[in-house]
Amino acid sequence: MTSDDATMPTLVSTVLQSPEPIRLARFYGALTGWTVHEDDPTWARVRPDHGAGLSVQYDPEYVQPVWPSEHGAQNMQLHIDFQVEDLPGAVARAVDLGAREAAFQPQDDVRVLLDPDGHPFCLFLPGA
């Protein structure tokens, strides 16, 4: 849905923090098939042909979140959802690219994984 209201924002990107932005952007580029734009060592973008993408910003003080949440720990502040048609195959592919499966899995038709910097993301089947 588009609006004629020039004050309405358009989501362009979700930004992740990373001690190694180019490495993390390349991971998400390989995972999604999106184009990686390596702007400089402190900023990278991962974009599909159309729609919002991901950006990765350098943060030398980045602390990996824990999943599930723990009192007193750095807890996640967001996670990314990706729909897939072959859940076991998509999980295996993500792990081959550098992700790891989280120990806690709350649903059978959803898999929680952690990217190389520990950001949680989910792979799920249609209808999940």
N, C-alpha and C positions, 0 to 999 in steps of 0.2 A: 504494500500500500504506500503510495506516495502522497505527499501533502503539498499544498501551495503555500503553506506557512513557512516562511524563510527562517523562522526561529526554531523549527523542529530539527533536532539533531539526527544524524545518520551514523549508525555504528560502522566504523571503518576497521577497527582492530581491537583485539584484547592484547594487552601488553604483559609479558612475563619478565621477571627479573632473572638475571643469570650472571655468574662469574665468567661465563664464556658464551656470549650471545651468538657468535657465528656457528659454533658447534651445535647449540640448541636449535637454532634456526634450520640448520642442515638436517637435524633429526626430524623436525616436523615437516620439512620439505619432502624428505624421503618417505615419511609415514603417509602423507596426504597426496603426494604428487604435485603439490603446489610449487610455484616458482619462488626461489629464495633470492632476495635482494640483499647483498652484503654491503650496506651503506658505509660502514666504517667499523673498527673493532668494538665500538660501544653500542652499536645499534644495527639490527637486522630485521628484515620484514619477510614474511611468508604469505603469499597471496594466491588465491584461486583466480581463474579467469574473470569471475564475477563475484561480487559480494565481499563480506568482511573476511579478514584474515587474522594473522597473529603477528605481533612484533615482539622483539626480544631486546631488552635494555640491559646494559652492563650495570652490575651492582656488586662491588667488591665485598660488601658486607652481607650478601645473600646467605640466608640460613634455610636449609631444606625443611619443609613442613613434615609433620608426621601424619600418618593415616592409619587408623582412625584417630580422631582428636584425643589429646592427652592434656590434662590439667598442667599448666606451667610450661608447656612445650610450644614451639612455633607450629601453630595449626594452619591448615590450608585456608586460604581466603577465597579461593575459587577453584573450580575444576572445569575441564573441557570435555564435552560429550561428542563422540563420533559414532554415527550409525554405520554398521557393516552388515554384509549379507552372510558371511562365513565367520562366526565368532572364534572358533578354535584356530582357524587359519590366520585371521587378523591378529590374534594374540601372539601366535608364533612369529609372525612377521614383525610385529612391534618389538618383541623380545630380541629378535635377530638384529634389529636396528639400534638396540641399546636401552630399551625400556626394561622394566622388571615388574612382574606381577606383585601386587600388594598381598600381604599375608591375609588380610581381612577382605572377604568377598561377600557383600550383603545380599546379592541376588544371583540366581542361576543363569539368567539371560543377559547379565551385565558383568563385565570384567573391569575391575579397577586396576590400572597400571600406573607406574611412576616413570616419568620421563628421565633422561640422564641427570637432570638437576633435582629430581624428587618431586616435581609438580605432578599431582594426581590428574589422570585423565581416564575417561571411561570409553570402552567400546561396548556397543549394545546392538541387539537385533531389532529389526523393525517391529514396532508394536510393544517394545519393552518399556 
